[in-house]
Amino acid sequence: MSPNDIRPASGKLGVLTPGMGAVATTFYAGVIAARTGVALPIGSLTQLGHIRLGKRTEDNNPLISELVSLASLDDLVFGGWDPISDNAYEAAKRAGVLTPAHLEAVADELKKIEPMPAVFSHEWVKLLEGVDNVKTGSSTMDLAEQVIADIERFRTEGGCDRVVMVWCGSTEAYHAACEIHDSLEAFEQALRASDPRIAPSQVYAYAALKTGTPYANGAPNVSADFPAALELAAQMGVPIAGKDFKTGQTLVKTILAPGFKARLLGVSGWFSTNILGNRDGEVLDDPESFRAKEITKAGVLDQILQPKLYPQLYGEMYHKIRINYYPPRGDNKEGWDNIDIFGWMGYPMQIKVDFLAKDSILAAPIVLDLALFLDLASRAGKHGIQEWLSFYFKSPQAAPELYPENDLFIQLTKLKNTLRHWAGEELITHLGTEYYQE
Ligand SMILES: NC(=O)c1ccc[n+]([C@@H]2O[C@H](COP(=O)([O-])OP(=O)(O)OC[C@H]3O[C@@H](n4cnc5c(N)ncnc54)[C@H](O)[C@@H]3O)[C@@H](O)[C@H]2O)c1
């Protein structure tokens, strides 16, 4: 590819978030603060990341935003849906992530972001309270059409050249995809018949794909990773990515596990537990929502450590994950990991990690990068699953016949090589023979 194959990022980019809770409002606030120089967009590859081009001797490391054309923070316009009618300022205040000083610095902008009525059902998110802003309609298809109309109105009123959608809503109860998800025809029939097996997040994903809006899924929900959604994404030429933002404990896991594997250290057990007190934690107190989360968190170690290839090292590994709702902590999650490893001749050792994390502070830059990179993919004419964005997800979507790549460092290499490839630059293989005489 050459950079000329990518349409420039001119005009405004609308970013729509179903869900305007802790993560979404911290994302809006951080972008607004960065625009005015109140705070730095730390953690964002699109804003602070450099990329090496050419040989190590050339010392050519431009910013990623200098290599590929990305929407500027000044050109972002925000909107969203939420079943709770708080505007973004009220929601951010309630989430309690940001200090009053930061919040007041961006208050005027946040107050303008009012949630559109949501497609919502307590069947899918049991423990959410204060719900007062929900769409009604004659069928689920009618609700989808209302979301499509919302997207088009937002596009026109915001003067947006392009729009992307990033799911920042609650984690829904886990239900595997079934026959209504197998083809677009079956799915649309189910929408018309208001089949209760359609999750609200699937309605937003459908509306996004129908309107050519790139879609990323920040929760574990089965929201765009079923055959009907892939069929629609291909038909409409829309890029998608998911699922479940990789922050906190899973981020640490995918940093540590590749290290143990690289040095062939065995792991006999990995116990992860955490306490958190935000609304996300409250929703995850419902076993059905927790099940969705458990599935996206659990697969990571198996894929990285490959117990089938290394049965002596990882074949007996015991992996346990616990999430405990503990209100006093709010968004300040504490995640403990106890890792039982073993080395030479089988001698046991232990590693303890105590991560005092701020969940939404870790997630907000991911929302920004996904919005900008999905928009880039769309302007580059890409559609379907964007596996190069696996870097951002706990449970990366991949082609049905592929296992997902979870190792953070392979994911980063893949992401950067994709950008080099799209920009017409040479890929970096780290072979390095050119520096030495054969
Ligand atoms: N913060 C992190 O580090 C992190 C990491 C991975 C995934 N996530 C996921 O991101 C999502 C958002 O997290 P959060 O901390 O902002 O949670 P939150 O509870 O503060 O916000 C979620 C918002 O979604 C709204 N919502 C629920 N159902 C909806 C629907 N059908 N349509 C529109 N809005 C809906 C809720 O009313 C709430 O305001 C959760 O699913 C969470 O599991 C967060």
The ligand as an ORCA input file, in Angstrom:
! r2SCAN-3c Opt
* xyz 0 1
  N     -12.547      0.433     33.025
  C     -11.886     -0.582     32.576
  O     -10.719     -0.741     32.843
  C     -12.568     -1.551     31.675
  C     -11.808     -2.573     31.111
  C     -12.411     -3.484     30.257
  C     -13.743     -3.358     29.962
  N     -14.486     -2.393     30.543
  C     -15.895     -2.369     30.207
  O     -16.253     -1.100     29.756
  C     -17.621     -0.896     30.060
  C     -17.776      0.456     30.715
  O     -17.131      0.481     31.976
  P     -17.433      1.668     32.996
  O     -16.473      1.537     34.110
  O     -17.558      2.960     32.270
  O     -18.882      1.235     33.549
  P     -20.039      2.202     34.051
  O     -20.988      1.319     34.775
  O     -19.501      3.406     34.762
  O     -20.681      2.728     32.695
  C     -21.440      1.909     31.860
  C     -22.616      2.739     31.376
  O     -23.307      1.971     30.413
  C     -24.666      2.260     30.561
  N     -25.424      1.236     29.863
  C     -25.807      0.011     30.296
  N     -26.524     -0.623     29.323
  C     -26.570      0.222     28.268
  C     -27.181      0.154     26.999
  N     -27.851     -0.927     26.639
  N     -27.048      1.199     26.165
  C     -26.350      2.294     26.524
  N     -25.756      2.424     27.735
  C     -25.862      1.397     28.583
  C     -24.874      2.335     32.069
  O     -26.027      3.046     32.409
  C     -23.615      3.052     32.499
  O     -23.780      4.458     32.569
  C     -18.050     -2.065     30.947
  O     -18.700     -3.037     30.161
  C     -16.749     -2.599     31.429
  O     -16.816     -3.983     31.760
  C     -13.930     -1.471     31.380
*
